[in-house]
Every structure is written in C-alpha cells, then in structure tokens.
Amino acid sequence: MNLKPLTVAFALLCPALCPAVYPTLAQAQDAPRQTVTPAFRGVIPNIPGKSLAAVIVDYPPGAKSTSHRHAPSAFIYAHVISGAVRSQVDDQPVKVYRAGEGWSENPGAHHRVSENASETEPAKLLAVFVVDSSDAPLTIPDAR
C-alpha cells in the first residue's frame, strides 16, 4: 500500500483542521498576554528597608497571565481600574473583580489565576507592592 498520498493529504490538512479539532490547544498557543508597565517605585521614608512600587497591568480581551508568585517580602493590593479581572490567590475560590474592586495578596502567596474575564473587552488593574527595597524581581512566573 502506498501511504505517500495519505501522508501528503495529512500534512496539508492538519494545519487547517487542528484548530477545529483541538481549539483549546490553538487558543493556548495564540492567547494574548498582558502587558505590565511600571508606574512608580520609591523608598518609604518612615519604614526602613521598605519600598512602595506600583505597576499597571493591561489585559487585552482574552489575555491571561501565567501563574506566579511575587517577591518573597511583597504585600500586594490589586485594584481593577477598568473591565473585569478573574483572579485566584492560593486556595481561595476563583473570583471576578470589576472596576473599582480589588484584593490583596500576602507575602509568599501563589497567584494561580490572573486573566481578563472578557473575551471582547480589555481590562486594566493597578498593583501596588509594599516590598523590601532589595527584593527583586517583583514577579516570578511558575516553572513550566
């Protein structure tokens, strides 16, 4: 039996069919990512060794962050500026936070889910860190 025609047909059709057959695989490979923009970082004058840092996290529609932890000393307050953000910290339930809402993360917390809750609208949050001045980086992605 000559398998060459079948091999050629499979090679030509697979790229077209794979997203239809395995949509989650295609979405995972093409999922948009968040962008993180530093807003400020400064020493807290009345707390020796501590700094205050803030970043703006922009999530395009459907964007997801990889699970991560933050600098070991970091206490974080996250505030949703616009849109809706789905979040899970440690073993807490997954929750959607809307503009004006927020949550905190204790030092050592595991941020398991952080993503735009919408596939059609962008979302934006402000993350404020109280951290040891020598602690860097602020975010450490989980090993894959």
C-alpha positions as CSV (number, residue, x, y, z in Angstrom):
1,M,0.0,0.0,0.0
2,N,1.3,3.4,-1.0
3,L,1.0,5.7,2.0
4,K,2.6,8.7,0.4
5,P,-0.7,10.3,-0.9
6,L,-2.2,9.9,2.6
7,T,0.9,11.5,4.2
8,V,0.7,14.4,1.9
9,A,-3.0,14.9,2.5
10,F,-2.5,14.8,6.2
11,A,0.3,17.3,6.1
12,L,-1.8,19.7,4.0
13,L,-5.0,19.3,6.1
14,C,-3.6,19.1,9.6
15,P,-2.8,22.8,10.0
16,A,-6.3,23.7,8.8
17,L,-8.1,21.0,10.9
18,C,-6.1,21.2,14.2
19,P,-7.6,24.4,15.5
20,A,-11.1,23.0,14.7
21,V,-10.3,19.6,16.3
22,Y,-8.2,20.9,19.2
23,P,-9.5,24.5,19.8
24,T,-8.0,24.8,23.3
25,L,-4.5,23.9,22.1
26,A,-4.8,26.6,19.3
27,Q,-6.1,29.1,21.8
28,A,-3.4,28.4,24.3
29,Q,-0.7,29.0,21.7
30,D,-2.4,32.1,20.4
31,A,-3.7,33.5,23.7
32,P,-2.9,37.2,24.1
33,R,-0.6,38.2,27.0
34,Q,-0.9,41.0,29.5
35,T,1.5,44.0,29.4
36,V,3.0,45.3,32.7
37,T,4.1,48.9,32.9
38,P,6.0,50.2,35.9
39,A,4.2,53.3,37.4
40,F,6.5,54.2,40.2
41,R,8.9,52.8,42.8
42,G,10.2,54.7,45.9
43,V,11.5,54.2,49.4
44,I,9.1,54.5,52.2
45,P,10.9,57.1,54.4
46,N,9.3,56.1,57.8
47,I,9.7,52.3,57.3
48,P,13.4,51.5,57.0
49,G,14.2,49.0,54.3
50,K,10.8,49.1,52.6
51,S,9.7,50.5,49.3
52,L,6.4,51.1,47.6
53,A,6.1,50.1,43.9
54,A,3.2,50.1,41.5
55,V,2.6,48.6,38.1
56,I,-0.3,48.9,35.6
57,V,-1.4,45.6,34.1
58,D,-3.2,45.8,30.8
59,Y,-5.1,42.8,29.7
60,P,-6.3,42.7,26.0
61,P,-9.6,40.7,25.5
62,G,-9.0,37.1,26.5
63,A,-5.5,37.7,27.9
64,K,-4.1,35.6,30.7
65,S,-1.1,35.8,32.9
66,T,0.9,32.7,33.8
67,S,0.6,31.5,37.4
68,H,3.2,33.3,39.5
69,R,4.4,34.4,42.9
70,H,5.8,37.8,43.8
71,A,9.0,38.9,45.6
72,P,9.1,37.0,48.9
73,S,8.6,40.1,51.1
74,A,5.8,41.6,48.9
75,F,2.4,42.5,50.2
76,I,0.2,43.5,47.2
77,Y,-3.0,45.3,46.8
78,A,-4.6,45.0,43.3
79,H,-7.3,47.4,42.2
80,V,-9.2,46.9,39.0
81,I,-9.3,50.2,37.0
82,S,-11.4,49.1,34.1
83,G,-13.1,46.0,32.8
84,A,-13.2,42.8,34.8
85,V,-10.3,40.5,36.0
86,R,-10.6,36.9,37.1
87,S,-8.3,36.0,39.9
88,Q,-7.4,33.2,42.3
89,V,-4.8,33.5,45.0
90,D,-3.7,30.4,46.9
91,D,-6.6,28.1,47.6
92,Q,-9.3,30.8,47.6
93,P,-12.1,30.4,45.1
94,V,-11.7,32.0,41.7
95,K,-13.5,35.4,41.7
96,V,-14.2,38.1,39.1
97,Y,-13.4,41.6,40.2
98,R,-14.9,44.5,38.3
99,A,-13.8,48.2,38.0
100,G,-13.5,49.7,41.5
101,E,-13.0,46.3,43.3
102,G,-9.7,44.8,44.5
103,W,-8.0,42.2,46.5
104,S,-4.8,41.7,48.5
105,E,-2.0,39.1,48.4
106,N,0.1,38.3,51.4
107,P,3.9,37.7,51.2
108,G,4.5,34.2,49.6
109,A,1.0,34.0,48.1
110,H,0.6,31.9,44.9
111,H,-1.4,33.8,42.2
112,R,-2.9,30.8,40.4
113,V,-5.3,32.6,38.0
114,S,-5.0,36.2,36.7
115,E,-6.8,36.9,33.5
116,N,-9.2,39.2,31.7
117,A,-12.7,37.9,32.4
118,S,-13.9,39.1,29.0
119,E,-13.2,37.8,25.5
120,T,-14.3,41.1,24.0
121,E,-13.4,44.0,26.3
122,P,-9.9,45.0,27.7
123,A,-9.2,45.1,31.4
124,K,-6.7,47.1,33.4
125,L,-5.5,46.9,37.0
126,L,-3.1,48.7,39.3
127,A,-0.9,46.5,41.5
128,V,0.7,48.2,44.5
129,F,3.6,46.5,46.3
130,V,5.0,47.1,49.8
131,V,8.3,45.3,49.4
132,D,11.8,45.0,50.9
133,S,13.8,47.6,49.0
134,S,16.4,45.0,48.0
135,D,13.7,42.5,46.8
136,A,13.6,41.9,43.0
137,P,12.1,40.9,40.7
138,L,8.6,41.8,41.7
139,T,7.0,38.9,39.8
140,I,8.3,35.3,39.4
141,P,6.5,33.1,36.9
142,D,5.9,29.5,37.9
143,A,8.3,26.9,36.3
144,R,6.6,25.1,33.5
